[in-house]
Amino acid sequence: MVRGSDILLILVAILFPPAAAAFITGCSCDLLINICLTVLGYIPGHLHAFWLIYKKMRAEERYGAGGYQYVGAGQYQPIFSSQAPAGANYGATNPDCPIQVISWPSPSPPSITEQGKSEFKFYPNFLPHQEQKILLQACLGKLDKVFRPTVQQKRRRREVLKEREEMSTLVREEKRRENPMWDVFFPEDCYTFEEGHFDSVIRRFREGPITFFPPESLDALQPILNKLYTLSPYPQEQLILHALHLSASAYIDAHVDNLQASGGMIMGVSLGGERVLKMTGEGEEEGKQFCLRVGGGDVYITQGVMRYKFKHEIMEKGVVGGREMIGGQRLSLMFRDKHTVPT
């Protein structure tokens, strides 16, 4: 949506592009670039200023007014204040708590202890590292059947495996402490990521349905899947599985899924890098908003109002409780019910 301030910026950019660039980026390299472009010719300066305005408008749509900061080259990252408005019980405000409520007019928001009551449930560290690794390897293998590696990617994977084999035990342990899944994901040039979803919601990803796992992997996999099935409000026979592999630079824009196609419940199992899940109410739920730090082994469930009255998005970068998310490759194994649409 175009705001009055955006129209004013466009007028300023028409008259003197560097002034608009300075307002958006401050004293930065982007301002210097705009000055140089304007000196070379007014048209290049105009185009650059309009591009900066467009990126600012996109950030406002994605993060809300005042909910972002400029980091350079037309890029923005969200800001989540760890301070809740006075007089309200706003749950998590410390760096160790994964849930942080941004706004929740009335009644009081779900706390971490209540786990969002019946409509939003969160199970941190539900899967230990070894179970995460088994599940992640199986899901990546299934996606490789859909997005078959090229000859160059296969060669690159062999090189990576050889490099990892030649690493000392000390180096491997250090990497494992930093990221327990470091040796499961290949570098991103070993995969073929799609640049955009058909509805422009997801960027830099691989995804596909999982109708079955290879029989030879079930001995290790089945106990993990059975453990996850115990969390679902639906029986196993009513669930369908879907794997979504995000690159380190991937993100999912705010949206409500098509319930006719994806059902009324979703259970997400997070494997790999940490990300921020942001939930924003709309309609009669407008004004309610919270974010959740989702890491490897965490499981969340959305259904009911949280499923069809809240937009959800996965941030490329973000801060929760003053702690910045480093990100990295991430795979979500999604459990959905078979087209149960709310009435």
C-alpha positions in Angstrom: 0.0 0.0 0.0 1.3 3.5 -1.0 1.6 5.8 2.0 1.6 9.6 2.0 5.2 9.6 3.0 6.0 7.4 0.0 4.3 9.9 -2.3 6.3 12.7 -0.7 9.5 10.7 -1.2 8.7 10.2 -4.9 8.2 13.9 -5.4 11.5 14.6 -3.6 13.2 12.0 -5.8 11.8 13.7 -9.0 13.2 17.1 -7.9 16.5 15.9 -6.4 17.2 12.2 -6.2 20.1 12.4 -3.7 17.8 14.0 -1.1 15.4 11.0 -1.3 18.3 8.6 -1.1 19.7 10.4 2.0 16.3 10.2 3.7 16.1 6.5 3.1 19.7 5.3 3.6 21.3 8.2 5.6 25.0 8.9 5.0 25.9 5.6 3.3 27.4 4.1 0.2 24.0 4.1 -1.4 23.8 7.9 -1.0 27.3 8.2 -2.7 26.2 5.9 -5.5 23.0 8.0 -6.1 25.1 11.2 -6.1 27.4 9.7 -8.7 24.5 8.5 -10.8 22.8 11.9 -10.6 26.0 13.6 -11.7 26.4 11.2 -14.7 22.8 11.9 -15.7 19.6 12.7 -13.9 17.8 9.6 -15.3 20.2 7.1 -13.6 19.8 9.0 -10.4 16.1 9.0 -10.7 16.0 5.2 -11.3 18.2 4.4 -8.4 16.1 6.7 -6.0 12.9 5.1 -7.2 14.4 1.6 -6.7 15.3 2.6 -3.1 11.8 3.9 -2.5 10.3 0.6 -3.9 12.5 -1.5 -1.6 11.5 0.7 1.4 7.8 0.2 0.5 8.3 -3.6 0.3 10.0 -3.6 3.7 7.0 -1.7 5.2 4.6 -4.2 3.7 6.6 -7.1 5.0 7.6 -5.9 8.4 5.2 -3.1 9.2 5.8 0.6 9.7 8.9 1.1 11.9 9.5 -2.7 12.1 12.7 -2.7 10.1 16.1 -1.2 9.7 18.2 -0.5 6.5 21.3 -2.6 6.2 22.5 -1.4 2.8 22.2 -2.2 -0.9 18.4 -2.0 -0.8 18.2 -4.6 1.9 16.2 -4.5 5.2 16.0 -6.7 8.2 13.2 -6.7 10.8 13.5 -5.2 14.3 11.6 -6.9 17.1 11.7 -4.9 20.3 12.2 -7.0 23.4 10.2 -4.4 25.5 6.5 -5.0 25.8 4.1 -2.2 26.4 3.6 -1.4 30.1 0.8 -3.0 31.9 0.4 -6.0 29.7 1.5 -9.6 30.3 3.5 -10.0 27.1 5.3 -13.3 27.7 8.8 -13.6 26.6 11.2 -10.6 26.9 14.5 -12.4 27.5 17.0 -13.8 25.0 16.5 -17.4 26.1 12.8 -17.5 25.5 11.8 -18.4 21.9 8.4 -16.6 21.8 8.1 -12.8 21.8 4.8 -11.0 21.5 4.9 -7.8 19.5 1.3 -6.7 20.2 -1.8 -8.3 21.6 -4.6 -5.9 22.5 -6.9 -8.1 24.6 -7.2 -10.5 26.2 -3.6 -11.4 27.3 -1.5 -13.2 24.7 -0.5 -16.9 24.9 2.5 -17.4 27.1 5.3 -19.9 26.5 4.0 -22.0 29.4 0.5 -22.1 27.9 2.0 -22.9 24.4 -0.6 -20.9 22.6 -3.4 -22.9 24.2 -5.2 -25.1 21.6 -4.6 -23.1 18.5 -0.8 -22.6 18.5 1.4 -25.2 20.2 5.2 -25.1 20.4 7.5 -28.0 21.4 11.1 -26.8 21.6 13.9 -29.3 21.2 11.4 -32.1 20.6 13.9 -34.1 18.5 17.5 -34.8 19.7 20.3 -34.2 17.3 20.6 -37.8 16.2 16.9 -38.1 15.3 17.1 -34.7 13.5 20.0 -36.0 11.4 18.2 -39.3 10.4 15.1 -37.4 9.4 17.0 -34.6 7.6 19.0 -37.1 5.6 15.9 -39.0 4.5 14.0 -35.8 3.5 17.0 -34.4 1.5 17.3 -37.7 -0.3 13.6 -37.6 -1.3 14.0 -34.0 -2.6 17.0 -35.1 -4.6 14.6 -37.5 -6.5 12.6 -34.4 -7.5 15.5 -32.0 -8.1 18.1 -34.4 -9.5 21.6 -33.0 -9.1 23.4 -32.1 -12.3 26.7 -33.7 -13.4 28.5 -30.6 -12.0 26.7 -30.8 -8.7 27.4 -34.5 -8.3 31.1 -33.8 -8.9 31.0 -30.9 -6.4 29.4 -33.2 -3.8 32.1 -35.8 -4.2 34.7 -33.0 -3.7 32.9 -31.8 -0.5 32.7 -35.4 0.9 36.4 -35.9 0.3 37.2 -32.6 2.0 35.2 -33.6 5.0 36.8 -37.0 5.2 40.2 -35.3 5.2 39.3 -33.0 8.1 40.9 -33.7 11.5 38.7 -35.0 14.3 39.3 -31.8 16.2 38.0 -29.7 13.3 35.0 -31.9 12.9 34.1 -31.7 16.6 34.4 -27.9 16.4 32.1 -27.7 13.4 29.6 -30.0 15.2 29.6 -27.8 18.2 28.8 -24.8 16.0 26.2 -26.6 13.9 25.2 -30.2 14.7 23.9 -30.6 11.1 27.0 -29.2 9.4 27.8 -32.5 7.6 24.3 -33.3 6.5 23.7 -30.3 4.2 25.9 -29.8 1.2 27.0 -26.2 0.2 24.3 -24.4 -1.7 26.0 -24.8 -5.1 25.3 -28.5 -4.8 21.5 -28.0 -5.0 19.1 -26.5 -7.5 16.9 -24.0 -5.7 13.8 -22.5 -7.3 14.0 -18.7 -7.4 10.3 -18.1 -6.8 7.1 -19.9 -5.9 4.1 -19.8 -8.3 2.4 -17.2 -6.1 5.7 -15.3 -5.3 5.5 -16.2 -1.6 8.6 -18.3 -1.3 12.1 -17.5 -2.5 15.1 -19.8 -3.1 13.7 -23.1 -2.1 13.1 -26.8 -3.0 9.9 -28.6 -2.1 8.0 -31.7 -2.8 5.5 -34.1 -1.3 6.6 -37.2 0.6 4.3 -40.1 0.0 6.7 -42.8 1.3 10.3 -43.3 2.5 12.5 -46.0 1.1 11.9 -49.3 3.0 15.6 -49.7 3.9 15.4 -46.4 5.9 12.2 -47.2 7.9 13.9 -49.1 10.7 15.6 -45.9 11.8 12.8 -43.5 10.6 9.6 -45.1 11.8 10.2 -44.6 15.6 10.9 -40.9 14.9 7.8 -40.5 12.7 5.7 -42.3 15.4 7.0 -39.9 18.0 5.9 -37.0 15.8 2.5 -38.5 15.1 1.7 -38.4 18.8 1.7 -34.6 18.7 -0.8 -34.4 15.8 -4.4 -33.7 16.6 -5.2 -35.9 13.6 -4.6 -39.7 13.2 -1.7 -40.8 10.9 -4.0 -41.9 8.1 -5.4 -38.4 7.8 -2.0 -36.7 7.4 0.0 -35.9 4.3 3.7 -35.0 4.4 5.6 -32.3 2.6 9.3 -31.2 2.7 10.4 -27.6 2.2 14.2 -27.0 1.9 15.1 -23.3 2.2 18.5 -21.9 1.2 20.4 -19.6 3.6 19.0 -16.5 1.8 15.4 -17.9 1.4 12.3 -16.4 3.0 8.6 -16.8 3.0 6.4 -13.7 2.7 3.4 -13.2 5.0 0.4 -15.2 3.7 -2.5 -17.4 4.7 -2.4 -20.8 3.0 -5.2 -21.8 0.7 -7.2 -24.0 3.1 -9.1 -25.7 0.3 -5.7 -27.1 -0.8 -3.8 -27.5 2.5 -6.3 -28.2 5.2 -7.0 -26.6 8.6 -3.9 -27.9 10.5 -0.2 -27.7 9.9 2.6 -29.2 12.0 6.1 -28.1 11.1 9.2 -30.0 12.2 12.3 -27.7 11.9 15.6 -29.2 10.8 18.7 -27.1 10.3 19.3 -23.4 10.8 17.3 -21.1 13.1 14.7 -18.8 11.6 12.1 -16.4 12.9 8.4 -17.3 12.4 6.2 -14.3 12.5 2.4 -14.5 13.0 0.2 -11.5 12.2 -3.6 -11.4 12.8 -6.0 -10.0 10.2 -9.7 -9.2 10.2 -11.1 -9.5 13.7 -7.6 -10.6 14.8 -5.9 -7.5 13.5 -3.4 -6.0 16.0 -2.3 -9.4 17.3 1.3 -10.2 16.4 4.1 -12.4 17.8 7.3 -14.0 16.6 8.9 -17.3 17.4 12.5 -18.4 17.2 12.4 -21.8 15.5 15.5 -24.0 15.6 16.6 -27.5 14.8 14.4 -30.1 16.5 11.6 -27.7 17.3 8.0 -28.5 16.4 5.0 -26.1 16.1 1.4 -26.7 15.3 -1.1 -24.1 14.0 -4.8 -24.8 13.7 -8.2 -23.0 14.2 -8.0 -19.2 14.3 -4.2 -19.3 14.2 -4.4 -21.2 11.0 -6.9 -19.2 9.0 -7.0 -15.8 10.7 -3.2 -15.2 11.0 -0.7 -14.6 8.3 2.6 -16.5 8.8 6.0 -15.7 7.4 9.6 -17.0 7.7 12.2 -14.3 7.9 15.5 -14.4 6.2 17.0 -12.5 9.2 15.5 -11.3 12.4 16.1 -10.6 16.1 14.1 -12.1 19.0 14.8 -10.9 22.5 17.9 -9.1 21.4 19.3 -12.2 19.8 20.0 -12.1 16.1 19.2 -15.2 14.0 22.2 -16.4 12.1 20.1 -18.5 9.7 21.6 -21.1 7.3 20.0 -23.8 5.3 16.8 -25.2 6.8 14.4 -28.0 6.0 10.8 -28.2 7.3 8.9 -31.4 7.3 5.3 -30.4 7.2 2.4 -32.5 8.4 -1.0 -31.4 7.1 -4.5 -32.8 7.4 -6.3 -33.8 4.3 -8.4 -30.7 3.4 -10.3 -30.1 6.6 -11.7 -26.7 5.9 -13.1 -24.6 8.9 -16.8 -23.7 8.7 
